[in-house]
Amino acid sequence: MYKINYFFEDIKPFKYGLPTKKWIEKFVLSEGWKIGVLNFIFCSDKYLQKINIKYLKKNYLTDVITFENSPFNIKSKLKDNSLHGDIFISVDRVKYNKKVYKTIFAKELKRVMVHGGLHLMGYDDKTQEERVRMAEKENIYLETE
């Protein structure tokens, strides 16, 4: 099953600012991956902080947390390069970021979605060099429709 899903936890569902699933697919394909099952879970700061504490043992607010969930052996046996994962996004953080970075909600939401997708693809942002590389990629995909 190959699919992109949007879920809402601890917040009211919304449509404003959500990119099309075709846009997400284009981003994923541009990076050399195929769509597996990608779940974008939009939630509150409180909800995401609980996940951060429970699974990552970190107690701070963040805008995105990703978990890979490839089907058993699909990557090791088939090498099909399909992307499977859950990308949790705090809508509260996106709203906060849009003010800090003086942008619009839709653009900041897309940035965070791409950021989460890049993490699933193996990109990291622990060093300054890695952060710059991810930001460059984010900017490329923000310019596409």
C-alpha positions as a Markdown table, in Angstrom:
| # | Residue | x | y | z |
|---|---|---|---|---|
| 1 | Met | 0.0 | 0.0 | 0.0 |
| 2 | Tyr | 1.4 | 3.4 | -1.0 |
| 3 | Lys | -0.2 | 6.4 | 0.5 |
| 4 | Ile | 0.1 | 9.8 | 2.1 |
| 5 | Asn | -2.2 | 10.4 | 5.1 |
| 6 | Tyr | -3.1 | 13.5 | 7.1 |
| 7 | Phe | -4.2 | 12.9 | 10.7 |
| 8 | Phe | -5.1 | 15.4 | 13.5 |
| 9 | Glu | -4.5 | 14.7 | 17.2 |
| 10 | Asp | -5.4 | 17.0 | 20.0 |
| 11 | Ile | -6.3 | 19.8 | 17.6 |
| 12 | Lys | -9.2 | 20.6 | 15.3 |
| 13 | Pro | -8.7 | 19.4 | 11.7 |
| 14 | Phe | -7.9 | 22.1 | 9.2 |
| 15 | Lys | -7.3 | 22.4 | 5.4 |
| 16 | Tyr | -5.9 | 25.9 | 5.1 |
| 17 | Gly | -2.2 | 25.7 | 4.4 |
| 18 | Leu | -2.0 | 21.9 | 3.8 |
| 19 | Pro | 0.0 | 21.2 | 0.6 |
| 20 | Thr | -1.4 | 18.8 | -1.9 |
| 21 | Lys | -0.3 | 15.2 | -1.6 |
| 22 | Lys | 1.0 | 15.5 | -5.2 |
| 23 | Trp | 3.4 | 18.2 | -3.9 |
| 24 | Ile | 4.7 | 15.8 | -1.2 |
| 25 | Glu | 5.0 | 13.0 | -3.7 |
| 26 | Lys | 7.0 | 15.3 | -6.1 |
| 27 | Phe | 9.4 | 16.2 | -3.2 |
| 28 | Val | 9.9 | 12.6 | -2.3 |
| 29 | Leu | 10.5 | 11.5 | -5.9 |
| 30 | Ser | 12.9 | 14.4 | -6.4 |
| 31 | Glu | 15.1 | 12.9 | -3.6 |
| 32 | Gly | 15.2 | 9.5 | -5.3 |
| 33 | Trp | 12.6 | 7.9 | -3.1 |
| 34 | Lys | 9.1 | 6.3 | -3.7 |
| 35 | Ile | 6.1 | 6.9 | -1.6 |
| 36 | Gly | 5.4 | 4.1 | 0.9 |
| 37 | Val | 3.0 | 5.0 | 3.6 |
| 38 | Leu | 3.7 | 8.5 | 5.0 |
| 39 | Asn | 1.5 | 9.7 | 7.9 |
| 40 | Phe | 1.6 | 13.4 | 8.7 |
| 41 | Ile | 0.1 | 13.8 | 12.2 |
| 42 | Phe | -0.7 | 17.4 | 13.0 |
| 43 | Cys | -1.0 | 18.0 | 16.8 |
| 44 | Ser | -0.5 | 20.5 | 19.6 |
| 45 | Asp | 2.7 | 21.4 | 21.5 |
| 46 | Lys | 1.5 | 19.4 | 24.5 |
| 47 | Tyr | 0.8 | 16.3 | 22.4 |
| 48 | Leu | 4.2 | 16.4 | 20.7 |
| 49 | Gln | 6.1 | 17.2 | 23.9 |
| 50 | Lys | 4.6 | 14.0 | 25.4 |
| 51 | Ile | 6.0 | 12.0 | 22.5 |
| 52 | Asn | 9.3 | 13.8 | 22.8 |
| 53 | Ile | 9.5 | 12.8 | 26.5 |
| 54 | Lys | 8.2 | 9.3 | 26.1 |
| 55 | Tyr | 10.2 | 8.1 | 23.1 |
| 56 | Leu | 13.2 | 10.4 | 22.8 |
| 57 | Lys | 13.6 | 11.2 | 26.5 |
| 58 | Lys | 13.8 | 14.9 | 25.8 |
| 59 | Asn | 11.7 | 17.5 | 27.6 |
| 60 | Tyr | 11.3 | 20.5 | 25.3 |
| 61 | Leu | 9.1 | 21.8 | 22.6 |
| 62 | Thr | 9.9 | 21.0 | 19.0 |
| 63 | Asp | 8.1 | 21.5 | 15.7 |
| 64 | Val | 8.6 | 18.0 | 14.2 |
| 65 | Ile | 9.4 | 14.4 | 15.2 |
| 66 | Thr | 9.8 | 11.6 | 12.8 |
| 67 | Phe | 9.6 | 7.8 | 13.2 |
| 68 | Glu | 10.5 | 5.5 | 10.4 |
| 69 | Asn | 8.1 | 2.5 | 10.1 |
| 70 | Ser | 9.2 | 0.5 | 7.1 |
| 71 | Pro | 7.5 | -2.9 | 6.8 |
| 72 | Phe | 9.6 | -5.7 | 8.0 |
| 73 | Asn | 12.5 | -6.5 | 5.7 |
| 74 | Ile | 11.2 | -4.2 | 2.9 |
| 75 | Lys | 14.4 | -2.1 | 2.8 |
| 76 | Ser | 16.9 | -4.9 | 3.4 |
| 77 | Lys | 15.3 | -7.4 | 1.0 |
| 78 | Leu | 13.6 | -5.5 | -1.7 |
| 79 | Lys | 15.7 | -2.3 | -1.8 |
| 80 | Asp | 12.7 | -0.6 | -3.3 |
| 81 | Asn | 13.6 | 2.8 | -1.7 |
| 82 | Ser | 10.0 | 3.4 | -0.6 |
| 83 | Leu | 9.6 | 5.9 | 2.3 |
| 84 | His | 7.5 | 4.8 | 5.2 |
| 85 | Gly | 7.1 | 6.9 | 8.4 |
| 86 | Asp | 5.1 | 8.9 | 10.8 |
| 87 | Ile | 5.9 | 12.7 | 10.9 |
| 88 | Phe | 4.4 | 14.4 | 13.9 |
| 89 | Ile | 4.1 | 18.2 | 13.5 |
| 90 | Ser | 3.2 | 20.7 | 16.2 |
| 91 | Val | 0.8 | 23.2 | 14.6 |
| 92 | Asp | 1.5 | 25.5 | 17.7 |
| 93 | Arg | 5.2 | 25.5 | 16.8 |
| 94 | Val | 4.5 | 26.2 | 13.1 |
| 95 | Lys | 2.3 | 29.2 | 14.1 |
| 96 | Tyr | 5.1 | 30.4 | 16.5 |
| 97 | Asn | 7.8 | 29.9 | 13.8 |
| 98 | Lys | 5.8 | 31.9 | 11.2 |
| 99 | Lys | 5.9 | 34.9 | 13.5 |
| 100 | Val | 9.6 | 34.5 | 14.3 |
| 101 | Tyr | 10.6 | 34.0 | 10.7 |
| 102 | Lys | 8.1 | 36.5 | 9.3 |
| 103 | Thr | 6.5 | 34.1 | 6.9 |
| 104 | Ile | 3.0 | 32.7 | 6.3 |
| 105 | Phe | 1.5 | 29.6 | 7.9 |
| 106 | Ala | 1.3 | 27.6 | 4.7 |
| 107 | Lys | 5.0 | 28.2 | 3.8 |
| 108 | Glu | 6.2 | 27.3 | 7.3 |
| 109 | Leu | 4.0 | 24.2 | 7.4 |
| 110 | Lys | 5.5 | 23.0 | 4.2 |
| 111 | Arg | 9.0 | 23.7 | 5.5 |
| 112 | Val | 8.4 | 21.6 | 8.6 |
| 113 | Met | 6.8 | 18.8 | 6.5 |
| 114 | Val | 9.9 | 18.7 | 4.2 |
| 115 | His | 12.2 | 18.8 | 7.2 |
| 116 | Gly | 10.5 | 15.7 | 8.6 |
| 117 | Gly | 10.6 | 14.0 | 5.3 |
| 118 | Leu | 14.3 | 14.7 | 5.0 |
| 119 | His | 14.9 | 13.1 | 8.4 |
| 120 | Leu | 13.1 | 10.0 | 7.2 |
| 121 | Met | 15.5 | 9.9 | 4.2 |
| 122 | Gly | 18.5 | 9.9 | 6.5 |
| 123 | Tyr | 19.4 | 13.6 | 6.6 |
| 124 | Asp | 20.4 | 14.9 | 10.0 |
| 125 | Asp | 20.7 | 18.4 | 11.6 |
| 126 | Lys | 23.0 | 17.8 | 14.5 |
| 127 | Thr | 25.9 | 19.9 | 13.1 |
| 128 | Gln | 25.9 | 23.4 | 11.6 |
| 129 | Glu | 26.9 | 21.9 | 8.2 |
| 130 | Glu | 24.0 | 19.4 | 8.3 |
| 131 | Arg | 21.6 | 22.2 | 9.3 |
| 132 | Val | 22.7 | 24.3 | 6.4 |
| 133 | Arg | 22.4 | 21.4 | 4.0 |
| 134 | Met | 18.8 | 20.6 | 5.2 |
| 135 | Ala | 17.8 | 24.3 | 5.0 |
| 136 | Glu | 19.1 | 24.5 | 1.4 |
| 137 | Lys | 17.0 | 21.5 | 0.5 |
| 138 | Glu | 13.9 | 22.9 | 2.3 |
| 139 | Asn | 14.3 | 26.1 | 0.4 |
| 140 | Ile | 14.5 | 24.3 | -3.0 |
| 141 | Tyr | 11.2 | 22.4 | -2.3 |
| 142 | Leu | 9.4 | 25.5 | -1.0 |
| 143 | Glu | 9.9 | 27.1 | -4.4 |
| 144 | Thr | 8.2 | 24.2 | -6.2 |
| 145 | Glu | 4.5 | 23.7 | -6.6 |
